[in-house]
Amino acid sequence: MLIFAALNKWLNVKKFLLLFIALTVLTKVEGQTHPAIERFTADDAMRGASISMMVRNVANDSVVFSFDPDREVIPASVMKVVTTSMALELLGEDFCYSTSLMYDGQVQDSVLKGNLYIVGSGDPSICSSEADSVCITQWLDSVRSKGIKQIIGAVIADGSVFDDEGISMKWLREDLGSYYGQGCYGINAFDNRYTLFLNTSKTGAKPVVDHTSPSIPSLQFHNHLITGEANQDSNYIIGSPYSNDRFLYGVVPSGRTSFAIRGDIPDPPLFLAQYLTDRLRREGITVIGVPVSRRQLVQEGKWNDSRRTLLATTSSRPLKELVRITNNVSANLYADAFLKTIGLKYKPTGNEVVSSFDRGVLVLREALIGRKINASPLWMFDGSGLAPTDKVTARFLCDLLCYMATKSPVSSSFVESLPLAGVEGTVRTTLQGSALQGKVRLKSGSMSRVRSYAGYITAADRRYVVAIVVNNFSCRQSQVKPAIEQLLLALPY
């Protein structure tokens, strides 16, 4: 018995030693500090920075290197990697949005005795521009084919598929009213953006507000802009959803007869109802009523759930194509629409009130957990990454990227949605002319004192996932980008 006890004790000690050695080796691998990383982190501009990075081999999931991989950092637009991957997984790569044109009442003697309804599904790509307003043409054709020449009622926009918040409550004031901080609604139009044209001929004076495209007569611009030297261009359009007041601040270059800046359409559902009404009238179809949105009618206590008849349905391109657009040009509107669409799968309990953004986050987190991806480092308040309260870690991003590369049924659609560095999209100038050009698919992200990258590297016939997120550096964005490029080029693959 003493022999067996001694043997068992020896075996337990051996197991402990083996476990200790394994953990020590793993710690050394994950804790390795490559000279390139030492140089990057030792730079004066990085003294107060928060940095989280990791590179892993996809084939065997081994860590090539890491630096503070569990540090929670602001991802900026790299958050779109999370949103688009789970949108493809949960909605399907062939999913299409549909927008319907319907009417209530009856058509008699070429007169519609009722209203025309635009019923949205949250499609972010509907009427992406005036030059690409195929849906408008289809809707006009459907009205004509029904023989309608007069509408006694109004064009009503019904975007109730989402709530009316539009924007995330975590966004910064400087982003509200901007072309990239446009809200996401049940009905969207022209990417929810307009272009404002200014005459900046006189230096040091206020530029003259000329017009917008598309035309939005209801907008009221409070102009606090001034003109400066030709290379000065730092301007803001500030405003809230549903408000027609827009405040212009900053400096614009002088000496231009038509200088363009962009802002967000404050009420896209109402705008599309107005736009369609105008087009109908220009086509010789009389519309008696004033265009309005369901939101307005509900607020006024005038909404009526009447029986409707379908006139036409407009479908978007498949989701895999919309996701590619999203990750190539970093389209905030598209990513936020995907998150809200995912949220339609959430079923509130009892009298629970959950916003469209929050529903999307709840469904997405459950999807990650169901795929054995640790979602605890994910703090998500929108789909686009515009909220500075969004947080991720490099390890979390690599876990997700590894899953999408090796286990996801939509792997190809997701991986190929990420733009090739040095070739296309927002990373067309990244790693350009280097040994890694065309071998790296990356989603980039940037905001004030944030620069981030996440994606895939193909080198030496091996594929790696990479996540590098840097916050709070004390230099310009233009200095951080080449430093990260040199880091990527110097690392061992």
Secondary structure, DSSP 8 states (H G I E B T S, - for coil): -HHHHHHHHHHHHHHHHHHHHHHHHHHHHHH---HHHHHHHHSGGGTT-EEEEEEEETTT--EEEEESTT--B--GGGHHHHHHHHHHHHH-TT---EEEEEE-SEEETTEEES-EEEE----TTTT-SGGG-HHHHHHHHHHHHTT--EESS-EEEE-TTS-S--S-TTS-GGGTTBSSS----SS--GGGEEEEEEE--STTS--EEEEEES--TT-EEEE--EEE-TT--EEEEE--TT--EEEEEEEEESS-SSEEEEEE-S-HHHHHHHHHHHHHHHTT-EE-S--EEHHHHHHTT-------EEEEEEE---HHHHHHHHHHHT-HHHHHHHHHHHGGG----TT----HHHHHHHHHHHHHHHTT---TT-B-S-SSS--TT-BB-HHHHHHHHHHHHHT-TTHHHHHTTS-BTTTSGGGTTTTTTSTTTTTEEEEEEEETTEEEEEEEEEETTEEEEEEEEEES-SS-HHHHHHHHHHHHHHS--
